[in-house]
Amino acid sequence: MTALESTTDEVADAVVASGPGPGRQRWWLEIPLAVAFYFAYAQIRDWHGSATVHAARVTARHHGFDVLRLERWLHIDWEKGAQAVFVPNVRPLVVAMNVFYGTAHFLVTVGVFLWLLFRAAPPVYRHARNVLCLGTAIGLVCFALYPTMPPRLMPAGIKTQDTMDTVGSLWSYNHGVLEHISDPYAAMPSLHIVWSSWVAYVLWSWLGRRGRARARWLAWLYPLVTGLVVVVTGTHWVLDLAGGAAVFALAVAAAKGIDRVTSRRSAARTR
């Protein structure tokens, strides 16, 4: 059994054992934590400024070219190729991808988070919350230190289509709520991969203890589909996906370390 399987099986045991019950989590203390993370994101966006601020744009574009050069060296600069396959041939699917991009990233993550908050045993909820918070925090630090222009904003000849604008969707980066809450240079690493991997991590654990060994692997289709979507929509470089996966793995490792320290302290207090 791998370390990941061992950890997630332990998480699943507690989820299944806990069941529903009022007062398991002090949810009124968890909401301010989520608000604090939003303000951290907003502060980093203020540091970068909007897409029209020259200094922020130049720095982010320089980093975008760095990512592209590394992708070309690795032969994984697939952004334009992916759009060439999907955009002219299956436009209705691209519209569906645009809607998926604008909704699932938040709604699915929040839904799973609330499920854990109200149904999981406290240690399980805390572990999952720590993974999500650590992954998000690491991503925010990366955005602050290394703002990166996504493919859709790169100069002519390099840039890919912003499919939400050129093909159509419920949302657009150029107006409405998305324009005001999105950081235009939060490309590396992909928080879409961090969050979707977190959702898969939770579901994979739960399905395993339900005896659905085959179905549990389907949970990992969610981050794979998310990765395809964010590349086809012009939101992320392929390398951003690898960065997101690395951040998620680091967050899991850090959360496990916190669990071990907490367990040792609890054991010491009971002696």
N, C-alpha and C positions, 0 to 999 in steps of 0.2 A: 504494500500500500504506500502511495506517495505521501509526501508531507502535506500537499494540498488536499488530498483525499482525506487524510487523518483530521486535518483542521476543519474542513467543511463538514465531515461526518459528525464531529463533536458539536458544531454549530447546529446541524440539523436535529440531533438528538434533543437539544434543549428547545428548539422551536416546536417540535412535535409534542414534547412533554409539557410545554407551558400552557398551550391552549389559550382561549380567550379569558379575559378576566379584567375587571375594572381596577384601576389604580396600580397596575404593574409598573408603569413608567410615569415619571413626573413630567408629562408632556408639556406642561406650562413652563418648564425650565428648558426644554429642548427647542422650542420655537425661537427664543432669543438667540440661540446659537446659530440657527439658520439665517436669521436676520443679520447677524454679525458677519457671516460669510458673504452675504449679498453686499453689505457695505464695503467689505474688503475688495470685492470685485469692482464695485463702483469707483473706489478710490484708485485702483490700478488703471481703470479706464480714464480717469481724470489725469493721471500722470501721462498717459499716452496722448490724450486729447482726441478729438474726433479725426476722421479720415482726411480732413482738410488742413490740419496743422502740419506745416512743412517739416519741422524737425522730426516729429514722430513718424511721419510718412517715409522720410529718407532712411531712418534707422531700420524701420520694419522692412522696407524694400531691400536694404542691404542684407538683412538676415534671410529674407525670402530667397535671394540669389544664392546665399550660402547653402540653404537647404536644397535648392535645385541642383547646384553643382555636386553635392554629395549624392543625391539621387542618381544623377547621370553617371557618376563614377560607379555606383552600385547597380546601374541598369534597372532602376525601379521608377523612373520618371514616367509613370503611366497615366497621369492626370488627363492629358488631352486625348490619349487613346481610349480611355474609359468613356469620356464624353462622346467621342466619335462613334462608339458602339451604340450608346443608348439614346442620345439626344435626337439624331435624325431618324432613327428606326422605331423607337418605342416611346414616343412622346407622352402618351398617357401614363406609362410607368414612371417617367421622369417627374410628371406632375405629382404622382403618388409619393415619389421619393421626397419631393419638396415639402409636401404636407407632413410626411413622416419626420423629416428633419426638424420642422418647426414645432412639432407637438410631442413626439415620443421622448425626446431627450429630457424634457421636464416632467411630463405627465407620468410616464412609466416609472421613472426614478422616484418621484414623490409618492406614487401609489405603493411601490414596494417598501419605501421608507415608512409610510403610515401603517402598512400591514405589520411590519416588525414592531413598530412603536406600540401598537395596541394588542398584538397577539403573541409576541415572542417573550421568552423569559428575559429578565433584565440583563444577565451576562451575554446573551445572544444579541440582544439589541445593541448593547454597548460595543461589542466587537464589530458588528456591522456598521454602526454609526462611526466608529473610529476609523475603519477602512475608508468610508466615504469622505469623512472630514479630512483625513490625512491626504488622500489622493487629491481632493479639491485644493487643499492648502498648498501642496507641492506644485500643482498646476498654476496657481495664482502667483507663486514666487517666480516660476519660470516665465510667466507672462510679463511680470514686472521687470525682470532682468534681461529677458530675451524676446521682446516683442517681434513678432514675425508676420509679415504680410502673407495672406492666403493667396492661392492661385488666381482667384477671381478678381483681385485688386492689382495684380502685377502689370507691368507695362505691356503695351501692344507687342505681339509676337511671342510673348511668354504667357500672358494671362489666359485663363480658361473662362468659359461662360459662367455668369452668375445665373444659374438656371431658374432660380426663384423669380428673377426679373425677366429673363428672355423667354422662358417657357410658361411660367405662371404657377401661382400657388396661393394659399390663403394669406401668406405673409410676404414681406419684402424688406430687405436691408435698407432700402432707400426712403421708407416712410413708415409711420405707425409705431407700435410699441417696440418691435424688433430693432428699429433704428436707434432707439433710446437706451435699450438695455444690453445691447451686444457690444463687445469690445472688438473693433475691426481687426485688431492685430493679435488676438488670442488664438493663434494657430498651433504653436508648438509648446507643449504636447497637446494632443486632442483630448479635451475633457469629455467629448462624446464617447471616446473609447474607454476612458476611466469610468464614467458613470454606467455605460452599458455593460462593461465587464463586471462592475459591482452587482448589477442586477442579475447577471448570469451566475455569479458566484453564490449569491443568496439562493436562487432557484435551484441551482445544481445541488447544493447541500440538501435542501428540503426534499427534492425529488428522490435523491439517493436513499434517504431514510424512509421514504414511502414505498420502497421496493421497486422503483421505476428506473432501473439501472440504464436501460436504453434511452428512455425519455429524458433523463437528466442531461445527456450530452446535447440535446436539442437546445437547451438553454444558451449554449455558446454560439448558436446561430444568431442570436440577437446582436452581440457586438460585431460579428462578421457582416451582417446586413448593414449595421450602422456604419461600419468602415466603408463599405461600397457606396452607401448613400452620400457620405460627406465628401468623398472624392468626386463622384459624378456631379454633385451640386456645385463643385468649385470651392467648397468651404475649407478643405484641408489638403495638404500634400500627403502623399503616401507615407513619407517619413514621419509625419505627425502621428500617424496611427501607431507606428513602432514606439514613438515617444510616450504615447498614452498607455500602451501596454506595459512599458517599463515603469511608469509612474504607478500604475495599478499594482504591479508586483511588489514594488517598494512599499506601498501603503499597506498591503497585506502583511508583509514581513514586519513592518513597524508595529502594526496592530497586534500581531502575535507576541511581539516583545513586550508590549504594554500588558497584555493578558498574563504573561508569565510573571512579570514584576508584581502585578496586582494579586495574583494567586499566592505568591511567596509572602507578601505582606499580610494577606488574610490568614494564611496558615500560621504565621508567626504570632499574630494577635490571639489566636485560639489556643496556643500552647500554655 
